[in-house]
Amino acid sequence: MIRARPPSFPSTRRAGSIRGMMKGFIASLCLALPLGGGATLTFAQTGAANPPASGAAVSSPSAPGATAPQEPGRTLWTLDASGDWIAAPVAPDPAAEADARQRLAQNPELLEIERLIERRAFGGAERRAVRWLRTNPASPVRDIALLLNARALNGLNNGIKAFYYCDELMDLHPESPLYVDALRLQFDIADSYLKGRKERFLGLTILPRRDSGIDMLFRIQQRAPASPLAEQALLRTADFYWANGQFDLASDAYGFYADRYPRSPLVPQARLRQAYANLAQFVGPKYDPTPLINARAQMNDMIATYPDLARQEDLRGKVLLADRKIARKLYLTADFYKRTGKPDSASHLCKRLIENFPDLPEAQDARDLLAQLDQTASDTN
């Protein structure tokens, strides 16, 4: 029997629940790199020509000398006993591919299902795949049938059900050579939902699934935290939040990416987006300046760490803009205290503004306000 699956993901429409989920994954996604006993550290990088000091996705071996499964077409960097990095391209495994093709060829029904999928006859392929799965619950080629059924369902625009069939393949057949293919199909389904793909409801293709797409990307990170796809899923999540104006979540996601994958060549851009996302959260001097203060600190760190990128993005100019906004915030708050009969608080903020931003126009406004406060105090006395 086909394993029953819930019809949809739990709702995560509230931003707070998504933020909590993201922060809760930190512990489960952290790597534990072996440090002794002759263990080797491995890194995978697409198109890599240099050691991972210039950026790589990390994979954690489960035992000394072992390496985690890698995707074909990537470069595997291994730290040997002498401390040197050794590069080895990860080529497709001919034995695994030949085995999968041989197992498929030995089952004419599955071969015919694959032909139907190639001809885009997804409905017929899905019906035959389900029938085959029901009549062959213990077959050694069941993993192939599960992936074929997932592909057929995805072609029928039922991405969530296809996602669950991929889950079943990876849960029940973790040793399958199709494991990475199932994970990649899950990523493609999630990405299509984030790009606006809709599912049918009441006969109309009108039901968006962006929340489900975000959940799927989190599931991928949980299932394979050390894989290149996990890195790609986290960055895709951050880009989605950025593109949709959810700057608080985008800031969290980009910061998590930079902390989680510090060797990635995309870290400078992630840090830059994190600073810009914080900057975008400040909506005016009457509101909380915390995002603005965070953005200013992050841009100053970028200027010190990535000077070329800082010049290209004119971060010094943006820091000056942030300084003026903070100074304006201090001045308006001091003026508020003056008007509400709290001259001591107003004087304190004026002095703080002049001390921190002596060369800004707002500092002169603060000096004028401070002179008015002193005049008022002397008149009162």
N, C-alpha and C positions, 0 to 999 in steps of 0.2 A: 504493500500500500504506500501511496505517496504520503509523506509526513505532512501533517496539517500545519499550516502557517497562519499567523494573524494577518488580516487583510491589509494592514497599513502600519506605519511606524507610529510610535507615541508622538503626540503633539509637542512641538517645541517652538510654538509661535512666540512665546514671550521671550524678549531679549535676555532677561535675567536667567531663565533656565538654560539658554544656550551658553551664556557666559559661565554659569556654574558647571555645565558639562565640560566646557573647554578646560577650565582650571582643574576639574577633577581628573582629567586624563593625564595630567602632568606626571603623576606617580606611575601610572600604568605604562606610559610611553618612554620613560627614562631608560637608558641603556646601562647595563652593568658590564663594562669592558674588563675582561680578565687582565690582571696586572702581574701575575707571577706564574711560576711553574712552567715556563717555556711556552706560554700561550702566545698566540699570534693575534694581532689586530688587523681587521680587514676593512677596506673601504671600496665602495663601488661608485663609479663616475662615468657618465656618458661622454664619449669623445674625449677622454682625458689624455693629455700629453705630459702632465706634470704630476708629481706626487700630491697627495690630498691636502698638503699645506695650502694649495691654491683653491681648494673647495672640493668637497666630495660628500656623498651621502654615506652615512655610517651603517654598517651591519655588524651585529654582534654574534660571534660564534658561540655555540653552546658548550664546547669543550676545547681544551688546549689543542691547537693545531687544526681545528675544524673551521670551516667557513660556512656561513649561512647561504642558502640558495640564492642565486643572483639571476637577474633577467638577462637573456641573450643580448648581445650587442653592446655590453657595458664593459668597463675596464675594472678589474679587481686588483686592488693594491694590498699587498701583504707585507707586514713589518717582520723581517726575519730576525734571527738571534743576534746579528751584529748591529741591528738598528737601522738597516737600510731598507728603503721601500722597493719592492719588486712588483712590476706591472705585468699583468696577465689578462689579455682580452677574454671576456666570457663569451665564448662562441656557443651557438645552439648545440644542444646535446644530441648528436646523431642517433645514439642508441635509444634515448627516450622518444625522439620523434619517430624513429623506425618502429619502436615497440607500439606506440599509439596508433600509427598507420596500419601496422600488421593486425593489431587487435580489432581495428575498425573493419579492415578488409575481411576478417574472418566472420564478421556478422553482417550478412547482406541487408538485413532490415535497417541497421544503423547507417550503413552506407547509403541506402536509399533515402533515409531521412536527411542526411547531409546534402544529397543532391537536390532534394526539395527545397532546402534552405538556400542553396546557391541559386536556385531558380525563383526565389522569393515566394514560394508557395508555403508561407509560414503556417497557415491554418492546418493544412494537411500534415505538415511536419510535426506540429505540436500534438495533434491527435494521435499520430502513430507513435510518437515518443512516449506519451503518457501510457498508451496501451502496452508498449514494450516494458516500461518501468514496472507496471503492475504485474505483468506476467513473468518478470525476471528479477525478483527482489534480491537475489544473492549472486547475480552474475558478476564475473570479474571485470566486465567492461561497463559496469553500471555508471562509472564516473563519466565515460564518454556520452552515454545517453543523457545524463543530467545536464551536461554542458550543451548538448544539442538542443534539449528542450528549453534551456535558458535562452539560447540564441533565437529559437523560434518564437518564444514568448516576447522577447524584446522586439522582434520584427513585427509582432502583432500589437505593439505599443502597450504592452503590459510589463513595464520595466520593474515594478516592485515584485511581482511574482517571479520574474526572471532572476532578480537579485536573490530571492530566497532559495531558488534552485542552485545558484552558485554557492550560497551558504551551505546547503546540504552536501554539495560535492566536497567542500573544504572541511566540513565537520566529520563526515564519514569516511573520506578518502584523503587524508592529509599527505599520504605518500604518492598521490597521483601526479604524473608529469603534467597534468592539465591544471594544477593548482594555480600557477601564475596566470594562465589564460582566464580562469574564472575570476581571479582578482582584478585583472585588467578589464574584463567585461563589466564588473561591478563599478569600476571607476568611470567607464564610458557612460553607463546608465546615469550615474550621479551627475556627471558633467552635462549630459543632455538635459537633465531637469533644471540645472542651474542656468542653462542657456535659454530656457523658456519652453521646453517640451511640455506638452499637456497630454492628459489621458482622457479617455472617453467617459462621459457621465450623461445618462439619459439619452444615449445615442449621439451626443455631441462631444467633440474634442475640445473641452473647455476647462478641464480641471487641472490647475497648476500644481506642481509637486516640488517647489523649491525647498520647502522645509524637509521633505523626504530626501532630497539630494544632499542637504547638509548632514542629515543623520547618516546617510550612506557613507559619506567621506569620513565621518568619525569612526564608523564601523571598520572601514578599511585600515585606519590608523591603529585601532585596537587589535585587529587580527594580525597585522604584519608591521609592528612598530619600527623595525629596523630596515624595512624595504624601501627602495626608491619610490615605489608607489605611495607609501605613507607620507614621504616628504612632499611628493607632488600633490597629494590630497590636502595636506595642511595648507600649502601655498594657494591651492585653488579655492579653499574656503576663505582665506584672507582676501584674495582678489575679488571674490563674490561680495563680501561685506563692503569692501572699498567701492566697488562699482555701483552698489545699491545705496550708498550713503549711510550705511550703518557704521559710522566711524568709531564708536566706542568698541564694538566687537572687532572691527578691522585692526584697531590698535592692539588689542589683546592678541589677536591671531598672528600679526606680523611679529610682535615681540616674542611670542612663544616659538615661532619659526626660527628667529635669529638665535634664541637660546638653545633650541633643540638641535639645530643643525649649524653650529658655528663655523664649520669648514665649507659650507656651501658658497659658491661664487655669487649667489643671489642675496647674501646677507646684507651688503651695503644698500641695495634697493629696498629690502624689507625694512631695514632700520629707517630709511628715508620715508617710506610710506607710513611707518609707525609715527614718526614725528609729524608728518603732514596730517595724519588722521587725528592726532591730538590737537593740532592747531585748528582744524576744522570744527572741533567740538566747542570752541569758545565762541559764544554768540553775542557777547557784548559786555561792557564794563559793569552792568548791573547784575551779572551772573557770576557763578563760581569760576574763579580763575585757575583752578587746579590743572585742567587740560593744557592751558596756555603755558603755565609754569613747567609742566612736564615736557611740552614740545620745545620750549626754549632750552632746557637742559639737554634734551636729545640732539638738537641741532648743534649745540656747542660741542657735544661729544663727537658728532659727525665731522665737524670742522677739524678737530684734533686727530681723528682716526682716519678719515678719508678726505684729505685736502683737495685732491683733484675733483672728486665728485662735489665737494662743497663749493668750489669755484664755479663748476658747471651749473649748479642749482642756485647760485647766489645765496647761500645760506646765511652769510653775514648780514645781508640786507633783510632777510626774514627774521633773524634774531633781533635786529634793530626794530623791526615792526612789532615783534613780540614785546620788546622793552617798552615801546611807546604805549602799547595797550595796557601793560601792567602798571605803568606810571599813571596813565589816565584813570585806571581803576582806583589806585591809591588816592589820587587827587579828589575824585568824586566822592569817595568814602569820607575823606577828611572834610570836605565841604558839607556833607550830610551831618557829620558830627557837630560842625560849627553851627549849622542851622537848627539843630535839635538841642542846643545848650550843653554840649559836651566839649568844651574847649581843650581840655587836657588830651583827650583822644585825638582830636583834630590836629593838635600841635605835634603829637607823637608821630602820626602818619605823615605829616608834612616833612618833618625832620628825616624820617625814614626814606621818603621819596628823594629828597635832596642828597642824602648820603649815597643811595644806590644808583641814582640816575642824574648826576649833577649837570650833564651837558645837554639834556633833553629840554625841549620847550616847556614840558610839564613841570620841570624843576623850577623854572621861573614863576610859573603860576603858583606853585607851592610856597615859594618865598613871599610872594605878594599876599597869599592867604595867611601865612605865618605873621607877617607884619600887621595885618588886620587884627589877628588874634591878640598880638601884643598891645596894639593900640586900645582894643576893647578892654583888656585887662587893666591897663594903666588908667583909663577913664573911670573904670569901676572903683579902683582904689582911690 
